[in-house]
Amino acid sequence: MCTEYDKVCNLWDDCGDSSDETNCTNSFHCKDHQGIIPLTKKCDGSPDCGDMSDECNPEWSKEIINMPVLKVAAWLIGFTAMVSNMVVLCENGYSLAEFRSEDTLLIMLIGLGDFMVGAYLFAIAVVDSVVFGEGYCSRQFEWLTSFYCSTLGVVSTFGTLVSLFSLTILSSLRACTIYKGKIRHRPQHQEELCSRKRIALAILMISIFGSSAAISLVTLHAGLEEFFVNGFVYDQSIKIFHGHIGKQKHMDVIQSYYGRSKGMTLSWRVIESLIRAMFSKDYGNLDNKISRLEFYGNDGVCLFKFFVTHDDPQWVFSLAILTISMLCFSVVAAAYIYINFLTVTSSSPLTKEPGPTADAVNKRNGKLQRKVATIILTDFLCWVPFILVCFLHFSQVLDATSLYGFFSIIVLPINSLINPFLYSEFMSEQVKKIGSVFTNSISRLNSVLSSASIKNRNIETEETRTDKLQL
């Protein structure tokens, strides 16, 4: 069979056996022999072949966590965050029952939130390495549209917000207490808090849990699908659609099929009903062949969709949560700076004259300053660079989509990993002991090396004397 020369390598099988497209340098043949796509669409992050062979191939095969360093970090950070925060919860459990400290409830809430973040990270590591592994690429939309991905997204968001809100309130209450001149360190055996304070703490806990749950779950509400559904994913048997299909492409197909929806904006429910009507004769019932790509399915790590653009219907919601997070960080930083300032100022009369009292006060102030600096620095590293990148992505200054794994595994869990060592006396003591052992080991090693060096020098000197005597 012959065909016109201008039809050769035009990305269309004009001969029927693809011989006119064979050996062309501008095309890629799908492995299922169901399509020919431009070579520029190969490995571009969006599947164009029904079998996804243009994206899932030996040259580029996507995993949930692509970098080996991040894979190791997910296991270590997730496990460490879970164990350390479990220690915080157990340590403060008895104190909470006895109402020994006003801070106990908030510290436990911080530990609970951070534990959930660690559990989320550990679960992502398990799914990445054990459940999918290298086979994730061809099954990625199965995961992104699954109940489990959405659940992990809710757990991560809920834990992060519980910890963040609790940190903000704890720092604010401590600053207010210092301002009022109350003594924070009270004897271990104190009277139970009055019923009024119990009620206030209960309301505080309900507010933190309620607001965190509302923010993390509202994205899954069926009545708000127009804001939080990002598209549909179809079974591979539906040849007209490949991968994640947004609203605009659906509108184009519906316009071509029905011819009467031009200029209209249809809801996802109407789109789904029209698509089902299109395929009902040829494919039968489309139940279980259409899945929704929801808010947390924007990436394999199932994180809150922070990286948004003007085209995303949820951009207002995402930027609002980022702004709230930035405000919380500002409150925490300002509160602890104020606490440090007021503590140092009030104790300055005790440090004017040298002596044991001045030394003790200076030591205490130095310890407070180091702790405040650590709290502010970890909060800064956790939120400020991330929020900056999110706004740069929204402004289209950079495309930060590929950074989701890095931020979800390394940056955002910083607080969840470090908070237990800042707010738990037991954990901080263990760190001191480890540090002391390490310091002693280094000192002993230096002593051994010094002794060996002196011994070698003495041997060399003795050998030199012997040589001189022989001469």
N, C-alpha and C positions, 0 to 999 in steps of 0.2 A: 504494500500500500504506500502510496506517495502522498506527501503533504507539501503545502507551500513553505518556502524557506523562512518567511517571516514568522511562521508559527513554531519554529524550532526554538526551544529554550524560552518559551513564553509563559512557563509555569502552568501549562494546561496540557493534559494528555490528549492530543489530537489524533494520535495513531491508534489508541486503544490498548496498546501494550507498553506505553511510556517510553518507547524507543526514541521518540522525538525530544524527550527530556533527559535521556541518559547521558552521563558524562558532561552535563552542563555545570559551569562554575558558579552560576547565580542562583542555584536552587538546592533544596534539601528534600529528600524523599522520605515521607513518613514510613516507619517500619511496617505498619499494617497495610501499606500499599493503598491507603485511602485518601491520599492527598500529596500535593507538592507545594511547598511554601518557599518564599524568598529566603535566601541564605542569611539575610540580615535579621530574620526572625528566629534564627536558631540560637538557643541559650540567651534569650532576651528577658527571661523571667516570667513570660506569659505563654502558656501552652497553646499552640496552634494546630497540633496534630491530635487526632482523637485518642491515640494511645500515649500521648505526651512524650513521644520519642525525641521531639525537638528540644526538650528540656531535660529529660532523663536519659542521659547517654554517658559513655565513658569519659567524654571531654568535660562534662559539667553535670554533676548529679547532686542535687540539693539535699541537705539533711536539716533536721530541726536546729541543731547546733553544729555549725560547719567547721569551726576551728578546734583542734585538739586541746589547746590551752583552755578554751572556754568549757569544753566538756569536763576536763579535770576540775576546773573552778566550780562548776555547777554541783558536782558531787561533794567537794570539800566544803564549800560555803553553805550549801543546803544542809548537810549533815551537822556541821558545827553550829549553825544557827539554831537548829532544832534542839540539840543537846544542851547548849548553853542557856537557851531561853526556858527549857524545861526545868533547869536548875533554879532559875529565877522564880518560876511559878511555884515550885515546891518550897523554896526558901521563904517566900512571902505568904504562903498559904496559911500557916499557923498564925502569923502576925495579923493577917486580915481577919481571922476568926476572933482574935482577941482585941481588934481595933487598937493596936499599939501605936500606929502611926497614921497620920492623915495622908501620907504619900503612898502607903502600901497598895491601895486599890489601883491608883494610877500606874504604879510601877508594874503591878501584875497585868494591867491592860496593855502596857507597852510590851511586856514579855509575851503575852498572848498574840498580839499582832505580829511581832517579830517571829514567833514560832510558826505562824501561818505562812509568812513569807518564806521561811526556811523550808517548810513542808512543800510549798509550791515549787521551789527551786529543785528540791530533791526529786519530786514527781516528774518534772520536766527532764531531768537527767535520766530517770528510769525509762520514760517513754522514748527518749532519743536513742539511748544505747541498747535497751532490752527489747522494747516493743517493735520499733520500726528499723532502727539502724540505717544501713545504706538503702533499704527499700522504701524509705520515706518519700522520695521524690514522686514516684508513680502513685503513691497513696496519700499525698499531702492534703487533697481536698476532702478525703474521707476523715482525716484528723481535724482539719480546720472547721468543718461543719458539724463536728460531733458534740454531744452533750458533755463529754469529758473535757474538751478544750475550753468550753464556756465555763464549766465548773472551776477549772484551775484559774481562769481569768478572774472569776468572782472571788476566789480564795485569796489570790494575790492582791487584788484591789482592796478588799475588805481588811486584810491584815495590815497593809501599808497605811490605810487611812486611820484605823484604830490606833496604831502606833504613833502616827503623826499627830493626831488630835490629842492623844493622851500626853505626849511630850509637850505640846503647846500649853495645855491646861496646867500640867505639873510645873513647868517653868514659870508660868504666870502666877500661880498660887504661891510659889516659893518667893517670888519677887514681892508680892503683896504682903506676905508674912514678914519679910525683912523690913519692908517699908513701915509696917505697923509696930515694929520693934519686938516682935514675939521671938522666943527662943525656939529654934528648930530642933535641937538635940535635947530630947527630954529623957528622963530616967526610963529604964526598960519597963519597970512596973508602974504603969500609969492607969488612971481611971478610964473607964469606957467612955467613948464619945457620947455626947448627949443625943437624944432622939432626933433633934433638929439637924445635927450634923450627919447622922445616919441617912436621913431623908435626902439631904443635899447630895451626899455621895451616891445614893441610889439614882437620883435624877440625873446626875452627871454621867453615870455609867450608861443609863438608858439613852441619853442624848448622843453619847459617843457611838454606841452600838447602832442606834437608829439611823443616824446620819450616814455612817459608813455603809450600812446595809442598803440604805436607799440609793446611794450613789453607785454602788457596785451592782445592784440588781435592776435598776431602772432601765439599763440598756437592753435587758432581755424581755421587757414588758411587751406583750403582743400588740397593745394599743399604740405603741410608739415605734412600730416597725419602719415607718417612713423616715425616721431620724437615725435609726441604728442598724438597719439591714443594708449591707453593702452590695448585695447581689445574690444571684442564684447559681448553684452548681448542678449540672445535669449529669445523669448517668452516661457512660461512654456510648451506649446504644443510641443516644440522641445525637446524630452526626452533625446537626446544624450548629451545635454549641460545644465549645471546648473550654474547659477551665472555668474561671470565675467570670460571670457575665453581669455587667452593670446595667443600670436602668436605660442608658442611652442606646445601647445595642439592642436591648429588648424593644424599645420604641421603634427603632429602624426596621426590625423584623416584622413587628406588628403592623406598621404602616405599609410595608410591602405586601403583606398577606391580606389585610383587611381593607386597606386603602382609604380609611376614614378617620385616622387618629393623628393626622398631621397637625402639629402645633399644640397638641394636647399633652398634659402631664398626668399620667395615670398612676394610681397607687399600686403597691406591690401586690395586693390582693387581686386587683383587676387584671394586672399583667399576668399573674399566675393562672387565673381562670381563662384568659384569652389564649395563653400558650397551651393549656390543656386542651382547649377546643381545637387548636390547630393540629394536634397530634393524635387526637382521639381515634380517628378512623384508621390510621396506619399503624399506630403503636399500642392501641388499646388504652387501658387505664394507666396513667402516669404516676400513680401512687408509688412512693419509695424511689422515684427516679428524679425528684427535684428536692434539693436541700438548700437551706438558706445560709449564706455566709454572713454571720452576725458580727457584732462589735468586737468581740474578743478573738475572732478568727482572722484578723488582719495579718498575723504572722504565726509561724510554728510554735513560738514560745507562749502564745495565747495571752499576751500582755494587754493591758488597757491601751486603747488606740490613742496614744499621745501624739504620734506623728500624723497630722492632718493637713489638708490643703483646703482651699476655698471650694473645691468641688465636693468635698465630703459633707454630707448633711449634718454630721455630728460635730463639726469644728467648733461651734459655739460652746457646746458642752465640754469638750476636751480642753479648750483654752480656759474655760471657767475653772475647771478642777486644777489646772496648772497654776492659775493665778491664786487660788486658795492655798495651794501648797507653798507658793512663794511667800504669801502673807504669814503662814504658820512658821516658816523658817525665820522670817524677820522678827516675829514675836519671840521665838525661842532665843535667838541671838541677842535681841535687845534686853530680854529679861535677865539672862545670865551675865551680860556685861554690866547691867545695873547692880545685880547681886554682888559681883566682884568689886565694883566701884564703892558701893556702900560699906561692904565689909572692910576693905582696906582703909577707907576714910575713917570709919568709926574706931578702928584699932590703931590708928596712927599715934595717938598720945602714949600708947604702951610701948612704942618702938623708938621713942626719942632718946631714951637713955639706954646704953648697952647693958646687957645682963641676961639672965636665964629667961625672964619673962619676955623680953624683946626677941630673943632667939626663938622661943616657942611660938610667938605670934607671927614672926616672919616665916617660920616653917609652915605654919598653918595657912597663911596667905599664899605662899608659893604653891602649896598643894592645891588650893582652891583655884588659883590662876591656871595651873596646868590642866585641871579637870574642865574648867570653863573653856579653855582654848581647844581641848579635845572635842568637847560637845559641839562647839560652833564649827570647828573645822570639818568634822565628819558630816554634820548636817549640810554644810556648804558643798562638800564634794558630792554628796548624795543628790542634792536637788538643783543647785544653781547651774552647773554645766549642762545638766539634762534639760532643764527648762529653757536655757539659752538655745540649745540645739533644736528643741521643739519649735520655738518661735522662728528660728532661721529656716527650718523646713517649711513652716507655714508661709513664710514670706518668699519661698522658692529661691532662697539664696543658696541652699544646698539640698541634696536629696539624702536624707538620713535614714531611709528605709532599711538599708543593710546594717545599720548600727543597733537594731532592736536587740539582737542577741547579746551584744556587748553591754548595753545599758541594763538589760533585764537580769544578767548574770553577775556582773561586776559592780556597776555603779549603784543602782537602786538598792541592792541588799546590804550596802555598807553599814547603814544604821542598825539593821537587824543583826549583823554580826558583832558590832562593837557595843551596842547598848547594854547587853548583859554585863559587860566588864565595867561599865560606868555606873550602873544603878544597883548592882548586886555586890554586897560586901564579901560574900563567899568567893565569887568569881574574881573580884579584884585582888583578894588575898592569894588566890591560886596563881594569878599572873605575877604577883610580887615574889612568890616562892620560886616560880620558874625562872624569873629574871635574876633572883639571887643565886640560884643554882648555876645558871648560865654565866653570871659574872664571876662566881667563884671558880668555875671550870676554866674560864679564860685566864684568871689570875694564876691558877695553878699551872696552866700550860705555859704562860709567860715565865713563871718561876723556873719550870723545868728547862725551857729553852735558854733562859739566862744562865742557869747552872751549867748546862751543857756547853754554852758558849765560853763561859769562864774556864771550864775544865779543858776545853780544846785549846784555849789561849795558853793555859799553864803548861799543857803538853808540848805546844809549839815552842814555848820559852825554854823548857827543859831540854828539848831536842837541840835548840840553838846553842845552849850552854855546852852541851855534850860535844857538839860539832866544833865549837871554839877550843875546848880542851884538847880534843884530838888533834886539831891543827897546831 
